[in-house]
Amino acid sequence: MRPSRVCRSGSSGRSTPCIFIFERSRTMRAHRSGFTLIELLVVISIIALLIGILLPALAGARRSARSVVCMSNVRQITLGLMTYAEEYNQFIPPAEANTTMGGVSGLASWHVVAWGFINDGAFEGTSFTGPSGNYEYLKDTVFECPLAGESRFGGYSTSNHRQNGFGINISIPGLSGDVGMNHSQQIVRVREPQNINTLASPSSTMMLSDARGYYLEYYDRGRAPNAMDAGIGVAGGMLAALGRHGAERWNMAFFDGSARVVNFSEVPGTPDGFYNVGNRLTPGQLLNHPQLERNTKLFWTGSPGPN
C-alpha cells in the first residue's frame, strides 16, 4: 500500500490538518484478483472428496433403480401368466413346447407361448430361436433382468438371451399329473403345462425366479450360495443368477400373483445328499419323501404331501 496526502483549507482560510489515505497499488490489486496455488489445491481436494462420496451413492441408486425395473418385469410376467391360466383352464404354459404362432412353427419356450398375454401385441419373430439362434428377440424386453450382467456365473449372455431373465417352476403337477411328477426324465415336465388348480397354498409356491435358464426344479436352488447348482445351463441356474440383487437374493414371484425379493435362507432345499447327480429326487419323490419338511414340498410342488 502507498499513502496519499490530502490537505484542505477551511472556509475561514485556516488550514486543516492533512490526512493520509492508504490505497492499494494497482499491481497488488491485480495480484489479489485470482486464487493462490494453495487455494486452488484446497478447492480441487474438496471437489475430489465430494466426487468420491457421491459416485458410490449414484452407482448404488442406479443399481437400485434397475432392481426395481426387474421386479416390475417379474410382476408383469406373473400377471401375464395368470391371465394365460384363466384362458387355458388354469394351466400355465409349458417351459417349452412345439407350437405354431404367426406362421412360425417349432419348439418354443414359454416366453413365446405367452407372449401376447405379457406384451402388447403378438409375437412377430420369424424364428423361435431368433435369426442367429441366440433368442435375441428377448433382448431389452420384460423377459430380461436389467442386472443380468451382474450374474455371478457368466454375466450377461449374448449367446443365449434366455439366460438373462427368469425360470419358471416345473415341479408342480402338470397335464399328466403324477406320471410327469414321478418321471425320471426332466424333459417330460419341461414339455407339459402346469396345473395351478392343484396348489394347496399358491402364496407359498414359487412360480418363477431370477435364473440363468428358463425353467427350474428344486435342485436348481443349490445346496449353498457358494456351491453351483447342476442347472447352470438352460435347466435352471438359480445360484448362477445370484449377484443381480445382492449376493444371496433373487426377485421371485408366487402363484398368488405376488412378487418380492427372497433371500437364499428363505428358499427351502433338500438334504445335501439329494443334490448329487445320482440321488436327485423327482418332484413326485420330493412330495412323498418322509425326510423332507412341509414347507419344502409346498414351495416347490404346491402340495404339503401325504405326511
Buried (B, 14 or more C-beta within 10 A) or exposed (E): EEEEEEEEEEEEEEEEEEEEEEEEEEEEEEEEEEEEEEEEEEEEEEEEEEEEEEEEEEEEEEBEEBBEBBBBBBBBBBBBBBBBBEEBEBBBBBBBBEBEBEEBEEEBBBBBBBBBBBBEEEBEBEEBBBEEEBBBBBBEBBBBBBBBBBBBBBBBBEEBBBBBBBBBBBBBBBBBEEEBBBBEEBEBBBBBBBBBEBBBBBEBBBBBBBBBBBBBBBBBBBBBBEEBBBBBEBBBBBBBBBBBBBEBBBBBBBBBBEBEBBEBEBBBBBEEEBBEEEEBBBBBBBBBBEEBEBEBBBBBBBBBBEE
